């Protein structure tokens, strides 16, 4: 794609980056076939290729309007198009640049600014979010449907107790996250119990809460970087002391973001090296368990083979498209004796996409309902996923519980431990 960027951005580092991305696009249109919003709306401007043209026009100095902003806002940032693209176009990075530029040019409405402010300030702060959830649960029957859907009826089933300290020589760190401790407290606890079986102690570090992804994708960039610096400050003493071998992510959205800490903070002289080190030490929990496959398989073989229970797994976009982790969770569940049901169009987003389900409720609901139809088509006994946002969003439209897949492994191992003890 030929470009002629405007003077305001042409010779800047961001402009050079955007120019290289634009020039890598060959207009093939393969991306539209896998774009969830294009499939729903059928508008070229609501697909990756159309949005690339809109961003190109804006960076070349052509007039932009609220309509341009709407088309960029409708993008889920799911990165399914990147998985499809034969030219390796870094669409997500171009979208970030485009959104930053248009944010400075097109004033948002008061209502939009208010919603984005509340999301940025309330969700990452547990002292605001926790009482807000409890209040929402009390008032749930009185809330508008759009809000009521976002309020969980309860935190869900499960044993939320972490295993007692056993003096394991190996230690890994889990990110508590911002909303996960309130909404699904069993996720990290279940992970801790599974790793305990493998001789690994899992700990959470006070002060490491929100990873920064939420604010980063709402164009609150400096606040996001401060969230990231707080996580690094909380974790760094353990890195320096050598007392931790890695960081375990149980929410794929957080995992994707922590893995780009080094890139986002590369120009920060105080944090660049630390951020790169922590990104390199970060792994999804499925990667950790697969690396311990031999020992885990020994435990699972003792359980007694197949359960006969059917599981439908939703692979979050941040897992399969951003981190490019595919097939690991499915292999672990199969090893544990579960039968995986077929899920149509597994590459498509469920509509959660961070705060998308709040800012774009109509599109998000359509995508959620389509995903639930695909997940339940095989009459599974369990619906599972790997990200807190997807889990709560899918749960808002499902009468059956939607769980984190690690809970199923935890239950099988715990049953085995009780029967042998």
For each residue, the residues with C-beta under 8 A, 3 or more apart:
1: 22 23 24 25 26 27 52 56
2: 23
3: 19 22 23 56 59 60
4: 60
5: 9 10 15 18 19 59 60 61
6: 9 10 59 60 61
7: 10 11 61
8: 61
9: 5 6 12 14 15 18 59 101
10: 5 6 7 15 19
11: 7 15 16
12: 9 15 16
13: 16 17
14: 9 17 18 97
15: 5 9 10 11 12 18 19 59
16: 11 12 13 19 20
17: 13 14 20 21 93 97
18: 5 9 14 15 21 22 55 59 94 97
19: 3 5 10 15 16 22 23
20: 16 17 23 24
21: 17 18 24 25 89 90 91 93 94
22: 1 3 18 19 25 52 55 56 59 94
23: 1 2 3 19 20
24: 1 20 21 87 88 89 90
25: 1 21 22 49 52 87 89
26: 1 87
27: 1 49
28: 31 86 87
29: 32 33 49
30: 33 34 84 85 86
31: 28 34 35 47 48 49 81 84 85 89 91
32: 29 35 38 44 47 48 49 81
33: 29 30 84
34: 30 31 80 81 83 84 347 348
35: 31 32 38 39 46 47 48 80 81
36: 39 40 76 78 80 348 349 351 367
37: 40 41 46 47 74 75 76 363
38: 32 35 41 42 43 44 46 47 48 50
39: 35 36 42 348
40: 36 37 46 363 366 367
41: 37 38 46 74 363
42: 38 39 46
43: 38 46 47 50 71
44: 32 38 47 49 50
45: 50 51 53 54 71
46: 35 37 38 40 41 42 43 50 51 71 74
47: 31 32 35 37 38 43 44 50 51 81
48: 31 32 35 38 51 52 75 81 91
49: 25 27 29 31 32 44 52 53
50: 38 43 44 45 46 47 53 54 71
51: 45 46 47 48 54 55 71 72 75 95 98
52: 1 22 25 48 49 55 56 89 91 94
53: 45 49 50 56 57
54: 45 50 51 57 58 64 68 71 72 98
55: 18 22 51 52 58 59 72 94 95 97 98
56: 1 3 22 52 53 59 60
57: 53 54 60 62 64
58: 54 55 62 64 68 98 101 102 105
59: 3 5 6 9 15 18 22 55 56 97 98 101
60: 3 4 5 6 56 57
61: 5 6 7 8
62: 57 58
63:
64: 54 57 58 68 69 102 105 106
65: 68 69 106
66: 69 70 106
67: 70 71
68: 54 58 64 65 71 72 102 106
69: 64 65 66 72 73 102 106 108
70: 66 67 73 74
71: 43 45 46 50 51 54 67 68 74 75
72: 51 54 55 68 69 75 95 98 99 102
73: 69 70 359 360
74: 37 41 46 70 71 360 363
75: 37 48 51 71 72 95
76: 36 37 317 349 351 353 356 367
77: 92 95 217 353 354
78: 36 317 321 349 353
79: 82 83 91 92 317 321 322
80: 34 35 36 83 84 317 321 347 348 349
81: 31 32 34 35 47 48 84 85 89 91
82: 79 85 88 89 90 91 92 321
83: 34 79 80 320 321 324 347
84: 30 31 33 34 80 81
85: 30 31 81 82 88 89 91
86: 28 30
87: 24 25 26 28
88: 24 82 85
89: 21 24 25 31 52 81 82 85 94
90: 21 24 82 93 94
91: 21 31 48 52 79 81 82 85 94 95
92: 77 79 82 95 96 322
93: 17 21 90 96 97
94: 18 21 22 52 55 89 90 91 97 98
95: 51 55 72 75 77 91 92 98 99
96: 92 93 99 100
97: 14 17 18 55 59 93 94 100 101
98: 51 54 55 58 59 72 94 95 101 102
99: 72 95 96 102 103 219
100: 96 97 103 104 219 221
101: 9 58 59 97 98 104 105
102: 58 64 68 69 72 98 99 105 106
103: 99 100 106 108 219
104: 100 101
105: 58 64 101 102
106: 64 65 66 68 69 102 103
107:
108: 69 103 112 113 116
109: 112 113
110: 113 114
111: 114 115
112: 108 109 115 116
113: 108 109 110 116 117
114: 110 111 117 118
115: 111 112 118 119 358 359
116: 108 112 113 119 120 218 220 359
117: 113 114 120 121
118: 114 115 121 122
119: 115 116 122 123 214 218 355 358
120: 116 117 123 124 214 215 218 220 223
121: 117 118 124 125 128
122: 118 119 125 128 129 132
123: 119 120 129 178 179 210 214 355
124: 120 121 129 178 209 210 214 215 227
125: 121 122 128 129 178
126: 129 130 178 181 182 209
127: 130 131
128: 121 122 125 131 132
129: 122 123 124 125 126 132 133 178 179 182
130: 126 127 133 134 182
131: 127 128 134 135
132: 122 128 129 135 136
133: 129 130 136 137 151 152 182 183
134: 130 131 137 138
135: 131 132 138 139
136: 132 133 139 140 143 147 150 151
137: 133 134 140 151 152 153 154
138: 134 135
139: 135 136 142 143
140: 136 137 143 148 151 153
141: 148
142: 139
143: 136 139 140 147 148 151
144: 147 148
145: 148 149
146: 149 150 361
147: 136 143 144 150 151
148: 140 141 143 144 145 151
149: 145 146 396 397
150: 136 146 147 357 358 392 396
151: 133 136 137 140 143 147 148
152: 133 137 155 156 183 392 395
153: 137 140
154: 137
155: 152 182 183 184 185 186
156: 152 183 184 186 401 403
157: 186 401
158: 185 186 189 190 407
159: 186 189 190 193 410 414
160: 185 186 189
161: 189
162: 189 192 193 202
163: 166 192 193 196
164:
165: 201
166: 163 196 201
167:
168: 171 196 199 200 201
169: 199
170: 199 200 201 245
171: 168 200 201 202 203 243 244 245
172: 195 200 201 202 203 244 245 246 247 248 288
173: 202 203 204 205 208 235 238 244 246 247 248
174: 188 191 192 202 203 204 247 248 249 250
175: 204 208 211 231 247 248 249 250 251 254 258
176: 180 181 188 204 208 209
177: 180 181 209 210 211 251 254 388
178: 123 124 125 126 129 209 210 211 214
179: 123 129 182 183 388 392
180: 176 177 183 184 185 187 188 250 251 388
181: 126 176 177 185 188
182: 126 129 130 133 155 179 185
183: 133 152 155 156 179 180 388 391 392
184: 155 156 180 187 388 391 392 404
185: 155 158 160 180 181 182 188 189
186: 155 156 157 158 159 160 189 190 404 407
187: 180 184 190 191 250 251 388 404 406 407
188: 174 176 180 181 185 191 192 202 204 250
189: 158 159 160 161 162 185 186 192 193
190: 158 159 186 187 193 194 404 406 407 409 410
191: 174 187 188 194 195 202 248 250 285 406 410
192: 162 163 174 188 189 195 196 202
193: 159 162 163 189 190 196 197 410 413 414
194: 190 191 197 198 289 406 409 410 413
195: 172 191 192 198 200 201 202 248 288
196: 163 166 168 192 193 199 200 201 202
197: 193 194 296 299 413 417
198: 194 195 292 295 296 299
199: 168 169 170 196 295
200: 168 170 171 172 195 196 292
201: 165 166 168 170 171 172 195 196
202: 162 171 172 173 174 188 191 192 195 196 248
203: 171 172 173 174
204: 173 174 175 176 188 208
205: 173 208 234 235 238
206: 234
207: 230 231 233 234
208: 173 175 176 204 205 230 231 234 235
209: 124 126 176 177 178 230 231
210: 123 124 177 178 213 214 215 227 231
211: 175 177 178 227 228 231 254 257 258
212: 215 216 224 225 226 227 228 231 257
213: 210 216 217 224 253 254 256 257 354
214: 119 120 123 124 178 210 217 218 224 354 355
215: 120 124 210 212 218 220 221 223 224 227
216: 212 213 220 221 224 257 264
217: 77 213 214 354 355
218: 116 119 120 214 215 355
219: 99 100 103
220: 116 120 215 216 223 224
221: 100 215 216 224 225
222: 225 226
223: 120 215 220 226 227
224: 212 213 214 215 216 220 221 227 228 264
225: 212 221 222 228 229 264 265 268
226: 212 222 223 229 230
227: 124 210 211 212 215 223 224 230 231
228: 211 212 224 225 231 232 261 264 265 271 275
229: 225 226 232 233 265 271
230: 207 208 209 226 227 233 234
231: 175 207 208 209 210 211 212 227 228 234 235 258 278
232: 228 229 235 236 261 271 274 275 278
233: 207 229 230 236
234: 205 206 207 208 230 231
235: 173 205 208 231 232 238 239 244 247 278
236: 232 233 239 240 274 278
237: 240 241
238: 173 205 235 241 243 244
239: 235 236 242 244 274 277 278 281
240: 236 237
241: 237 238 244
242: 239
243: 171 238
244: 171 172 173 235 238 239 241 247 281
245: 170 171 172 281
246: 172 173 281 282 283 288
247: 172 173 174 175 235 244 258 278 281 282 283
248: 172 173 174 175 191 195 202 283 284 285 288
249: 174 175 252 254 255 258 282 283 284 285
250: 174 175 180 187 188 191 285 386 404 406
251: 175 177 180 187 254 255 386 387 388 389
252: 249 255 256 284 316 318 319 322 323 325 386 387
253: 213 256 257 316 318 354 387 388 389
254: 175 177 211 213 249 251 257 258
255: 249 251 252 258 259 282 283 284 318 319 323
256: 213 252 253 259 260 318 319 322 323
257: 211 212 213 216 253 254 260 261
258: 175 211 231 247 249 254 255 261 278 279 282
259: 255 256 279 282 323
260: 256 257 263 264 279
261: 228 232 257 258 264 265 275 276 278 279
262: 265 266 272 275 276 277 278 279 280
263: 260 266 279
264: 216 224 225 228 260 261 275
265: 225 228 229 261 262 268 271 272 275
266: 262 263 272 275 276
267: 272
268: 225 265 271 272 275
269: 272
270:
271: 228 229 232 265 268 274 275
272: 262 265 266 267 268 269 275 276
273: 276 277
274: 232 236 239 271 277 278
275: 228 232 261 262 264 265 266 268 271 272 278 279
276: 261 262 266 272 273 279 280
277: 239 262 273 274 280 281
278: 231 232 235 236 239 247 258 261 262 274 275 281 282
279: 258 259 260 261 262 263 275 276 282
280: 262 276 277
281: 239 244 245 246 247 277 278
282: 246 247 249 255 258 259 278 279
283: 246 247 248 249 255 287 288 291
284: 248 249 252 255 287 288 319 323 325 328 386
285: 191 248 249 250 288 289 406
286: 289 290 325 328 329 332 386
287: 283 284 290 291 325 328
288: 172 195 246 248 283 284 285 291 292
289: 194 285 286 292 293 296 328 332 409
290: 286 287 293 328 331 332
291: 283 287 288
292: 198 200 288 289 295 296
293: 289 290 296 297 335
294: 297 298
295: 198 199 292 298 299
296: 197 198 289 292 293 299 300 332 335
297: 293 294 300 301 335
298: 294 295 301 302
299: 197 198 295 296 302 303 413 416
300: 296 297 303 335 336 337 412 413
301: 297 298 305
302: 298 299 416 420
303: 299 300 336 337 412 413 415 416
304: 337
305: 301 337
306: 337 338 339
307: 336 337 338 412
308: 339
309: 337 338 339 381 382
310: 338 339 340 341 378 379 380 381 382
311: 333 338 339 340 341 380 381 382 383 384 405 408
312: 340 341 343 375 376 378 380 382 383 384
313: 329 330 333 340 343 384 385 405
314: 343 346 350 371 375 383 384 385 386 390 394
315: 319 320 326 329 346 385 386
316: 252 253 319 320 350 352 385 386 387 389 390
317: 76 78 79 80 320 321 322 349 353
318: 252 253 255 256 321 322 323 387
319: 252 255 256 284 315 316 322 323 325 326 329 386 387
320: 83 315 316 317 323 324 325 326 346 347
321: 78 79 80 82 83 317 318 324 347
322: 79 92 252 256 317 318 319
323: 252 255 256 259 284 318 319 320
324: 83 320 321
325: 252 284 286 287 319 320 328
326: 315 319 320
327: 330 331
328: 284 286 287 289 290 325 331 332
329: 286 313 315 319 332 333 386 405
330: 313 327 333 334 340
331: 290 327 328 334 335
332: 286 289 290 296 328 329 335 336 405 409
333: 311 313 329 330 336 338 340 384 405 408 409
334: 330 331 337 338 339 340
335: 293 296 297 300 331 332
336: 300 303 307 332 333 408 409 412
337: 300 303 304 305 306 307 309 334 412
338: 306 307 309 310 311 333 334 382 408
339: 306 308 309 310 311 334
340: 310 311 312 313 330 333 334
341: 310 311 312 377 378 379 380
342: 377 378
343: 312 313 314 346 374 375 377 378
344: 374 377
345: 348 374
346: 314 315 320 343 374
347: 34 80 83 320 321
348: 34 36 39 80 345 367 370 371 374
349: 36 76 78 80 317 352 353 367 371
350: 314 316 367 368 371 385 390 393 394
351: 36 76 356 357 363 364 365 366 367 368 371 393
352: 316 349 356 357 364 368 387 389 390 392 393 394
353: 76 77 78 317 349 356 357 364 389
354: 77 213 214 217 253 389
355: 119 123 214 217 218 358 359
356: 76 351 352 353 359 360 363 364
357: 150 351 352 353 360 361 364 365 368 389 393 396
358: 115 119 150 355 361
359: 73 115 116 355 356
360: 73 74 356 357 363 364
361: 146 357 358 364 365
362: 365 366
363: 37 40 41 74 351 356 360 366 367
364: 351 352 353 356 357 360 361 367 368 393
365: 351 357 361 362 368 369 397
366: 40 351 362 363 369 370
367: 36 40 76 348 349 350 351 363 364 370 371
368: 350 351 352 357 364 365 371 372 393 394 396 397
369: 365 366 372 373 397
370: 348 366 367 373 374
371: 314 348 349 350 351 367 368 374 375 394
372: 368 369 375 376 383 394 397 398
373: 369 370 376 377
374: 343 344 345 346 348 370 371 377
375: 312 314 343 371 372 380 383 394
376: 312 372 373 379 380 383 398 400
377: 341 342 343 344 373 374
378: 310 312 341 342 343
379: 310 341 376
380: 310 311 312 341 375 376 383
381: 309 310 311
382: 309 310 311 312 338 401 403 408
383: 311 312 314 372 375 376 380 394 398 400 401 402 403
384: 311 312 313 314 333 402 403 404 405 407 408
385: 313 314 315 316 350 390 391 394 402 403 404 405
386: 250 251 252 284 286 314 315 316 319 329 390 404 405
387: 251 252 253 316 318 319 352 390 391
388: 177 179 180 183 184 187 251 253 391 392 404
389: 251 253 316 352 353 354 357 392 393
390: 314 316 350 352 385 386 387 393 394
391: 183 184 385 387 388 394 395 402 403 404
392: 150 152 179 183 184 352 388 389 395 396
393: 350 351 352 357 364 368 389 390 396 397
394: 314 350 352 368 371 372 375 383 385 390 391 397 398 402
395: 152 391 392 398 401 402
396: 149 150 357 368 392 393
397: 149 365 368 369 372 393 394
398: 372 376 383 394 395 401 402
399:
400: 376 383
401: 156 157 382 383 395 398
402: 383 384 385 391 394 395 398
403: 156 382 383 384 385 391 407 408
404: 184 186 187 190 250 384 385 386 388 391 407
405: 311 313 329 332 333 384 385 386 408 409
406: 187 190 191 194 250 285 409 410
407: 158 186 187 190 384 403 404 410 411
408: 311 333 336 338 382 384 403 405 411 412
409: 190 194 289 332 333 336 405 406 412 413
410: 159 190 191 193 194 406 407 413 414
411: 407 408 414 415
412: 300 303 307 336 337 408 409 415 416
413: 193 194 197 299 300 303 409 410 416 417
414: 159 193 410 411 417 418
415: 303 411 412 418 419
416: 299 302 303 412 413 419 420
417: 197 413 414 420 421
418: 414 415 421
419: 415 416
420: 302 416 417
421: 417 418
